Amino acid sequence: MIRYVSQKQLPLEGFDTPPGMILDPTNRWVKLRDCIPWDELSESYYKTLCSNLGRPAKDAGIVIGAVIIKHKLSVS
């Protein structure tokens, strides 16, 4: 089962963060987020999944983001 919300939906300022926690627009991860074609990558990710059977899939942004972080930090 696929539930997808476009990553273009909210600007950085639109995220609901805990009080006192502000995302710094100069942070390297925040800058990287703006360079990634999330919708195109999500489309490729979801093509491999069944849209009407099974448990709901993890959000593509979480999966893709985790793989990018893993690669950038050279962790297993």
Phi, psi and omega in degrees: 000137185241128173234111185234134174238127182304137179287349179278359187294314185244134171285170181308320182290344183275352181288140179274100181252155178300153178305136179087349179257113181242129178283124182280118181295348178265357179297140184298327180286324178292319177296318180297322179305322182285344182266350187266132178280077187303315183296319180292318178294321179296320179300316178295319180297314184286341178298333182275355184253154176278132186277347184229004179237151173083185181288148177302139181287154172295149179301134182302323180299323179291314182295311182295316179299318179297319179294320179296315179297316179302315181292313183296326182265359180053051177244159181263000000 
